[in-house]
Amino acid sequence: MLDQVNDANPVRAVGRPRVESDSRLFDLVSKTNLSYTPVRVDYLLQTLHDSSLFMARDQGPNCASWNASNWRSTKRRNKVTELLSRILITIGSCASIGFGIWHFFVPKVWNWYSYIDTQATELIVAVRAINFFFSLSLVLFGLINISLIYGSRSNRYSILIVLCATCILWLFRVILQVIYPQGSINTILQYGMLSSFVVIFLCHAIALLSIVLDKSFG
Protein backbone atom coordinates (compact mmCIF):
# COMPACT_ATOMS: atom_id res chain seq x y z
CA MET A 1 0.00 0.00 0.00
CA LEU A 2 2.98 2.32 0.68
CA ASP A 3 4.14 1.89 -2.92
CA GLN A 4 0.67 2.77 -4.15
CA VAL A 5 0.74 5.99 -2.16
CA ASN A 6 4.21 6.80 -3.48
CA ASP A 7 3.16 6.23 -7.12
CA ALA A 8 0.13 8.45 -6.60
CA ASN A 9 2.24 11.25 -5.14
CA PRO A 10 2.89 13.80 -7.91
CA VAL A 11 6.17 14.81 -6.22
CA ARG A 12 7.61 11.40 -7.14
CA ALA A 13 7.10 12.10 -10.84
CA VAL A 14 10.21 14.29 -10.97
CA GLY A 15 12.41 11.21 -10.68
CA ARG A 16 13.98 11.71 -7.25
CA PRO A 17 15.57 8.59 -5.72
CA ARG A 18 13.27 6.74 -3.39
CA VAL A 19 14.07 7.42 0.23
CA GLU A 20 12.26 4.46 1.81
CA SER A 21 15.46 2.41 1.51
CA ASP A 22 17.41 4.78 3.71
CA SER A 23 17.57 3.21 7.16
CA ARG A 24 18.42 6.54 8.80
CA LEU A 25 15.13 8.04 7.67
CA PHE A 26 13.19 5.05 8.96
CA ASP A 27 15.01 5.40 12.27
CA LEU A 28 13.80 8.99 12.47
CA VAL A 29 10.27 7.85 11.68
CA SER A 30 10.37 5.19 14.37
CA LYS A 31 11.37 7.80 16.97
CA THR A 32 8.32 9.95 16.31
CA ASN A 33 4.90 9.64 17.89
CA LEU A 34 3.13 9.41 14.53
CA SER A 35 0.79 6.52 13.90
CA TYR A 36 2.30 4.11 11.40
CA THR A 37 0.07 4.82 8.45
CA PRO A 38 1.36 4.77 4.84
CA VAL A 39 0.31 8.34 4.11
CA ARG A 40 1.98 9.83 7.20
CA VAL A 41 5.16 7.82 6.76
CA ASP A 42 5.44 8.67 3.10
CA TYR A 43 4.81 12.38 3.77
CA LEU A 44 7.47 12.50 6.49
CA LEU A 45 10.01 10.69 4.33
CA GLN A 46 9.38 13.00 1.41
CA THR A 47 9.69 16.08 3.63
CA LEU A 48 12.99 14.88 5.07
CA HIS A 49 14.25 14.00 1.63
CA ASP A 50 13.49 17.48 0.32
CA SER A 51 15.17 19.20 3.27
CA SER A 52 18.67 20.60 3.11
CA LEU A 53 19.77 17.95 5.60
CA PHE A 54 19.67 15.23 2.91
CA MET A 55 20.24 17.39 -0.14
CA ALA A 56 24.01 17.02 -0.06
CA ARG A 57 23.79 13.20 0.16
CA ASP A 58 21.34 12.95 -2.75
CA GLN A 59 22.91 15.53 -5.05
CA GLY A 60 26.58 14.97 -4.26
CA PRO A 61 29.09 17.27 -6.02
CA ASN A 62 26.36 19.52 -7.45
CA CYS A 63 25.17 20.41 -3.95
CA ALA A 64 28.75 20.93 -2.77
CA SER A 65 29.31 23.31 -5.68
CA TRP A 66 26.12 25.20 -4.83
CA ASN A 67 27.17 25.46 -1.17
CA ALA A 68 30.61 26.76 -2.14
CA SER A 69 29.08 29.34 -4.48
CA ASN A 70 26.59 30.42 -1.82
CA TRP A 71 29.39 30.68 0.75
CA ARG A 72 31.47 32.87 -1.59
CA SER A 73 28.45 35.08 -2.31
CA THR A 74 27.75 35.49 1.42
CA LYS A 75 31.40 36.27 2.10
CA ARG A 76 31.45 38.94 -0.62
CA ARG A 77 28.27 40.44 0.81
CA ASN A 78 29.79 40.53 4.29
CA LYS A 79 32.93 42.23 2.98
CA VAL A 80 30.86 44.89 1.24
CA THR A 81 28.87 45.47 4.45
CA GLU A 82 32.05 45.72 6.50
CA LEU A 83 33.65 48.12 4.01
CA LEU A 84 30.51 50.30 3.92
CA SER A 85 30.34 50.37 7.71
CA ARG A 86 33.99 51.36 7.99
CA ILE A 87 33.61 54.16 5.45
CA LEU A 88 30.49 55.57 7.14
CA ILE A 89 31.98 55.33 10.64
CA THR A 90 35.20 56.96 9.44
CA ILE A 91 33.29 59.87 7.87
CA GLY A 92 31.03 60.33 10.90
CA SER A 93 33.90 59.99 13.37
CA CYS A 94 36.15 62.44 11.54
CA ALA A 95 33.28 64.92 11.48
CA SER A 96 32.74 64.39 15.21
CA ILE A 97 36.42 64.97 15.91
CA GLY A 98 36.36 68.09 13.74
CA PHE A 99 33.34 69.49 15.56
CA GLY A 100 34.96 68.69 18.90
CA ILE A 101 38.20 70.46 18.06
CA TRP A 102 36.33 73.43 16.62
CA HIS A 103 34.12 73.67 19.70
CA PHE A 104 37.14 74.15 21.97
CA PHE A 105 37.58 77.58 20.37
CA VAL A 106 33.90 78.53 19.94
CA PRO A 107 33.62 80.57 23.20
CA LYS A 108 36.55 82.74 22.19
CA VAL A 109 35.61 83.05 18.50
CA TRP A 110 32.03 84.04 19.29
CA ASN A 111 32.98 85.94 22.44
CA TRP A 112 30.58 84.01 24.66
CA TYR A 113 31.72 85.44 27.97
CA SER A 114 31.03 89.04 26.93
CA TYR A 115 27.32 88.23 27.20
CA ILE A 116 27.71 87.06 30.79
CA ASP A 117 27.92 89.40 33.75
CA THR A 118 31.52 89.58 34.90
CA GLN A 119 30.32 89.20 38.46
CA ALA A 120 28.85 85.77 37.64
CA THR A 121 32.19 84.02 37.89
CA GLU A 122 30.66 80.65 38.74
CA LEU A 123 28.52 80.78 35.61
CA ILE A 124 31.55 81.58 33.45
CA VAL A 125 33.46 78.66 34.96
CA ALA A 126 30.47 76.35 34.45
CA VAL A 127 30.04 77.31 30.79
CA ARG A 128 33.76 76.87 30.18
CA ALA A 129 33.75 73.43 31.85
CA ILE A 130 30.65 72.22 30.01
CA ASN A 131 32.03 73.33 26.66
CA PHE A 132 35.37 71.65 27.36
CA PHE A 133 33.66 68.44 28.48
CA PHE A 134 31.38 68.40 25.41
CA SER A 135 34.23 69.10 23.00
CA LEU A 136 36.43 66.43 24.55
CA SER A 137 33.54 63.92 24.42
CA LEU A 138 33.10 64.44 20.67
CA VAL A 139 36.81 63.95 20.05
CA LEU A 140 36.98 60.83 22.22
CA PHE A 141 33.86 59.26 20.71
CA GLY A 142 35.29 59.78 17.24
CA LEU A 143 38.69 58.34 18.16
CA ILE A 144 37.15 55.34 19.95
CA ASN A 145 34.88 54.50 17.02
CA ILE A 146 37.77 54.65 14.56
CA SER A 147 39.99 52.58 16.88
CA LEU A 148 37.32 49.90 17.28
CA ILE A 149 36.36 49.64 13.62
CA TYR A 150 39.98 49.25 12.51
CA GLY A 151 41.42 47.53 15.59
CA SER A 152 42.36 43.86 15.35
CA ARG A 153 41.36 43.16 18.96
CA SER A 154 37.91 44.74 18.88
CA ASN A 155 34.78 42.64 18.72
CA ARG A 156 31.24 43.08 17.42
CA TYR A 157 29.74 43.73 20.87
CA SER A 158 32.11 46.56 21.79
CA ILE A 159 31.65 48.19 18.37
CA LEU A 160 27.87 48.05 18.71
CA ILE A 161 27.86 49.52 22.23
CA VAL A 162 30.02 52.54 21.39
CA LEU A 163 28.28 53.04 18.05
CA CYS A 164 24.87 52.93 19.73
CA ALA A 165 25.98 55.54 22.29
CA THR A 166 27.29 57.75 19.47
CA CYS A 167 23.99 57.47 17.60
CA ILE A 168 22.05 58.50 20.70
CA LEU A 169 24.36 61.46 21.23
CA TRP A 170 23.94 62.78 17.68
CA LEU A 171 20.22 61.99 17.56
CA PHE A 172 19.60 64.29 20.51
CA ARG A 173 21.85 66.93 18.95
CA VAL A 174 19.64 66.84 15.85
CA ILE A 175 16.48 67.07 17.97
CA LEU A 176 17.85 70.02 19.95
CA GLN A 177 18.84 71.80 16.75
CA VAL A 178 15.28 71.41 15.47
CA ILE A 179 13.58 72.52 18.70
CA TYR A 180 16.12 75.10 19.87
CA PRO A 181 18.08 76.01 16.72
CA GLN A 182 21.61 77.26 17.15
CA GLY A 183 22.86 79.92 14.73
CA SER A 184 19.39 81.39 14.24
CA ILE A 185 20.93 84.79 13.53
CA ASN A 186 21.91 83.40 10.13
CA THR A 187 19.59 81.07 8.21
CA ILE A 188 22.43 79.47 6.24
CA LEU A 189 24.38 78.80 9.43
CA GLN A 190 21.32 77.39 11.21
CA TYR A 191 20.31 74.93 8.52
CA GLY A 192 23.91 74.20 7.61
CA MET A 193 24.51 73.00 11.17
CA LEU A 194 21.28 70.98 11.11
CA SER A 195 22.29 69.31 7.85
CA SER A 196 25.72 68.49 9.24
CA PHE A 197 24.25 66.96 12.38
CA VAL A 198 21.79 64.87 10.35
CA VAL A 199 24.55 63.58 8.04
CA ILE A 200 26.77 62.60 10.97
CA PHE A 201 23.87 60.86 12.70
CA LEU A 202 22.95 58.94 9.52
CA CYS A 203 26.54 57.83 9.00
CA HIS A 204 26.61 56.23 12.43
CA ALA A 205 22.99 54.98 12.31
CA ILE A 206 23.36 53.23 8.92
CA ALA A 207 26.62 51.65 10.04
CA LEU A 208 24.97 50.50 13.26
CA LEU A 209 22.06 48.92 11.36
CA SER A 210 24.44 47.19 8.95
CA ILE A 211 26.47 45.67 11.77
CA VAL A 212 23.32 44.58 13.63
CA LEU A 213 22.06 42.76 10.53
CA ASP A 214 25.46 41.25 9.73
CA LYS A 215 25.94 38.60 12.43
CA SER A 216 29.42 37.71 11.15
CA PHE A 217 30.79 41.25 11.52
CA GLY A 218 33.95 41.49 13.54
Secondary structure, DSSP 8 states (H G I E B T S, - for coil): -HHHHHHH-GGGGG----STT-HHHHHHHHTS-----HHHHHHHHHHHHHSHHHHHHHHTHHHHHHHHHHHHHHHHHHHHHHHHHHHHHHHHHHHHHHHHHHHHSHHHHTTGGGGS-TT-HHHHHHHHHHHHHHHHHHHHHHHHHHHHHH-SS--HHHHHHHHHHHHHHHHHHHHHHHHS-TTTTSHHHHHHHHHHHHHHHHHHHHHHHHHHH-TT--
